[in-house]
Amino acid sequence: VISAYVEIIFDNSDGRLPIDKDEVFLRRVIGSKKDNYFLNKKTVPRSEVMNLLESAGFSRANPYYIVKQGKINQMATAPDSQRLKLLREVAGTRVYDERREESRNILKETESKREKIEEFLKTIEDRLSTLEEEKEELKEYQKYDKMRRALEYQIHDRDLQDARKKLNDMENKRKNSGEEAERLRNAVQEAGEKAKVASKEVKDLKNKESSAKEEKD
């Protein structure tokens, strides 16, 4: 692999670079496919390196802060907005404008995300409110369902007791009717026997009466 690197060590004792070190190491490694940048031995993107240099006054647009004579004449005759733009370019403050614009974009994006989050939270709150109402309805339903099941049990128990009572009454009637039938059969049999005895007695009396008549004649 063919590569080369260039490294610059900045004396940062005056704090010109916004890094809390007295020496700042900046290295660019040139490779066959892409270049890599290292800031204090840590890999950083190229944009971060350029922003760091511009924040220290090393402007990409005018690295040596040289103002040409034509620029001076242009600044003198230019309108205020154009003059301000030229002064910013010469002073190397464009990085701050870019960062401000970037910050505005980030702020706008953050505001958009915040609105989406608030909308999402509102949706969640509405859903929670709906669920809370459904929970109360469920509690009410469970309450009346419990009462319904208790009433059904009472009705079922009462019907069961009534059915058992009717069955007992029918069983008692069946037993009583059986006993009555047996008593009647016994009475009929007893009456039959009495009738036989009475018939015999009548026959005997007739025989005696007949014998008595014969003896009298």
Secondary structure, 3 states (H helix, E strand, C coil): CCCEEEEEEEECCCCCCCCCCCEEEEEEEECCCCEEEEECCEEECHHHHHHHHHHCCCCCCCCCCCCCHHHHHHHHHCCHHHHHHHHHHHHCCHHHHHHHHHHHHHHHHHHHHHHHHHHHHHHHHHHHHHHHHHHHHHHHHHHHHHHHHHHHHHHHHHHHHHHHHHHHHHHHHHHHHHHHHHHHHHHHHHHHHHHHHHHHHHHHHHHHHHHHHHHHC
